[in-house]
Amino acid sequence: MTTVLLVDDQQLQRMGFKMLLDGTPEMTVVGEASGGAEAVRMVEQARPDVVLMDVRMPGMDGIEATRRITAAGSRSRVLMLTTFDLDEYVYAGLRAGASGFLLKDARPEELIAGIRAVASGDSVVAPSLTRKLMNAYLQHPTPTTHGDPRLSVLSEREREVLEAIGQGATNTEIAERFTLTESTVKKHVGRVLAKIGARDRIQAVIFAYDNGLVQPRA
């Protein structure tokens, strides 16, 4: 059973999501919060698998709530919802530790699939969309940090895999590039994520850009 906490300041929005999720097999809503501060408290109490988090809310917004949830080491994974495609709030949310994002007008089946993906440890944003996300992300540059100590624990192959992830390559593309099997690539990706402390591919992409492993395309 996948448990979900709904966080949105609009009651009608929460009601709609609750009806959809409670009517979905193996999925249930364990709580609702109308703001970020309340969401942080409820995550500690309910420990949901997934937090469906609105970005814009009065008081503590979804970005700060996500930052506090992930910083506390919670096993709950955050799926952010936004009204606008690839806006600056999404970038900040991903950097805060969110596992992905969806638009609020996503189809019901897309929302369900996204929640299940996040609950299973994947990112909602598919590798092909990662390219689009990172291209837009680069329009909002942040200070580049070099010499992160986490890079030193990567093997040469793992560093190459991280660079490929940063370029938006799929496991299949990485396997073809380095003449590896996809199962071997999956193991490398898993080790890379563990060593750099990334929750998912999206966080790994951001890490790669922040550390200069991937350069913006002209």
C-alpha positions in Angstrom: 0.0 0.0 0.0 1.4 3.4 -1.0 0.6 6.1 1.5 0.3 9.7 0.5 0.2 13.1 2.3 -1.6 15.9 0.4 -0.3 19.4 0.8 -2.2 22.2 -0.8 -3.7 25.4 0.5 -6.7 24.9 -1.8 -9.3 22.6 -0.1 -11.0 21.8 -3.4 -7.7 20.7 -4.9 -7.0 18.4 -2.0 -10.5 17.0 -2.2 -10.1 16.1 -5.9 -6.7 14.5 -5.3 -8.1 12.5 -2.3 -11.0 11.2 -4.3 -8.7 10.0 -7.1 -6.1 8.4 -4.8 -8.5 6.8 -2.4 -10.2 5.2 -5.4 -7.0 3.8 -6.7 -6.0 0.2 -5.7 -3.1 0.0 -3.3 -3.0 3.7 -2.6 -4.4 5.7 0.3 -4.3 9.3 1.6 -3.1 9.3 5.2 -3.4 13.0 5.8 -3.9 16.5 4.4 -2.0 19.8 5.1 -2.9 23.3 4.0 0.6 24.7 4.4 4.3 23.9 4.6 4.7 24.0 8.4 1.8 21.7 8.9 3.2 19.4 6.3 6.5 19.1 8.0 4.8 18.2 11.3 2.5 15.7 9.6 5.4 13.9 7.8 7.0 13.3 11.2 3.7 11.8 12.5 2.3 9.9 9.5 5.6 9.0 7.7 3.9 8.8 4.3 5.6 7.1 1.3 5.0 10.2 -0.8 4.2 13.8 -0.1 2.2 15.5 -2.9 3.5 19.0 -2.4 2.1 22.2 -3.8 4.8 24.8 -4.6 3.1 28.1 -3.8 1.4 28.4 -0.5 1.1 31.2 2.1 3.5 31.1 5.0 6.0 28.3 4.6 5.9 27.4 0.9 6.4 24.0 -0.6 10.1 24.5 -1.3 11.1 25.3 2.3 8.8 22.5 3.5 10.6 20.1 1.1 14.0 21.3 2.3 13.1 20.6 5.9 11.6 17.2 5.2 14.6 16.0 3.3 17.1 17.6 5.7 15.4 15.7 8.6 16.3 12.4 6.9 12.7 11.4 6.3 12.1 8.4 4.1 9.1 10.2 2.7 9.7 11.3 -0.9 8.4 14.6 -2.2 6.6 15.0 -5.5 6.0 18.7 -6.2 3.1 20.1 -8.1 3.3 23.4 -10.1 0.9 25.4 -12.3 3.7 26.4 -14.7 5.9 24.2 -16.7 9.6 24.4 -15.6 9.3 27.6 -13.6 12.0 28.8 -11.2 10.1 27.3 -8.2 10.6 23.8 -9.7 14.4 24.3 -9.9 14.5 25.4 -6.3 12.3 22.5 -5.3 14.5 19.9 -6.9 17.5 21.5 -5.3 15.7 21.3 -2.0 15.5 17.5 -2.4 12.2 16.9 -4.2 12.1 13.7 -6.3 10.4 15.3 -9.3 7.5 17.4 -10.3 4.2 17.3 -12.2 1.9 19.9 -13.5 -1.3 20.4 -11.7 -3.3 19.7 -14.9 -1.6 16.3 -15.4 -4.0 13.5 -16.4 -5.1 11.3 -13.5 -3.1 8.3 -14.9 0.0 10.5 -15.1 -0.4 11.6 -11.4 -0.9 8.0 -10.3 2.1 6.8 -12.3 4.2 9.6 -10.9 3.3 8.8 -7.3 4.1 5.1 -7.8 7.4 6.0 -9.5 8.5 8.2 -6.7 7.4 5.7 -4.1 9.5 3.0 -5.7 12.6 5.2 -5.6 12.5 6.6 -9.1 12.3 10.1 -10.4 9.1 11.4 -12.0 11.0 13.2 -14.7 12.0 10.7 -17.4 15.5 10.9 -18.8 14.3 12.4 -22.0 12.6 15.2 -20.1 15.7 15.6 -17.9 17.4 17.2 -20.9 14.6 19.7 -21.3 14.7 20.4 -17.5 18.4 20.9 -17.4 18.5 23.2 -20.4 16.0 25.4 -18.7 17.8 25.0 -15.3 21.0 26.4 -16.9 19.2 29.7 -17.6 19.1 30.1 -13.8 22.8 29.7 -13.1 24.1 29.0 -9.5 27.6 29.2 -8.2 29.6 26.2 -9.3 31.4 24.3 -6.6 34.5 22.4 -7.6 36.4 19.8 -5.6 33.4 18.3 -3.8 34.8 15.6 -1.6 32.2 13.2 -2.8 33.8 13.1 -6.2 37.0 11.6 -4.8 35.1 8.4 -3.8 33.9 7.7 -7.3 35.8 5.3 -9.5 36.8 6.4 -13.0 33.9 4.4 -14.4 31.4 5.8 -11.9 32.6 9.3 -12.7 32.0 8.7 -16.4 28.5 7.3 -15.6 27.8 10.4 -13.5 28.8 12.7 -16.4 26.5 10.7 -18.7 23.6 11.0 -16.3 24.3 14.7 -16.2 24.0 14.8 -20.0 20.5 13.2 -19.7 21.6 9.8 -21.0 19.4 6.9 -20.4 20.7 3.6 -19.1 20.5 2.1 -22.6 22.5 5.0 -24.0 25.1 4.7 -21.2 25.4 1.0 -21.9 26.0 1.6 -25.6 28.5 4.4 -25.0 30.7 2.3 -22.7 30.0 -1.1 -24.1 28.3 -2.4 -20.9 25.2 -4.4 -20.2 22.2 -2.5 -18.9 22.3 -4.5 -15.7 25.9 -3.4 -15.1 24.9 0.2 -15.8 22.1 0.0 -13.2 24.6 -1.2 -10.6 26.9 1.7 -11.5 24.1 4.2 -11.3 23.0 2.8 -7.9 26.6 3.1 -6.6 26.9 6.7 -7.9 23.7 7.8 -6.3 24.7 6.2 -3.0 28.2 7.7 -3.0 27.1 11.3 -3.8 24.1 11.1 -1.6 21.6 11.7 -4.4 18.0 10.5 -3.9 17.5 10.0 -7.6 18.7 10.8 -11.1 17.5 14.4 -11.0 19.6 15.2 -7.9 22.6 13.5 -9.7 22.1 15.7 -12.7 22.1 18.8 -10.5 25.2 17.5 -8.7 27.0 17.0 -12.0 26.3 20.5 -13.2 27.1 22.1 -9.9 30.5 20.4 -9.9 31.4 21.3 -13.5 31.3 17.7 -14.8 28.8 18.8 -17.5 29.1 22.1 -19.3 26.2 24.1 -20.8 25.8 23.5 -24.5 26.2 26.4 -26.8 
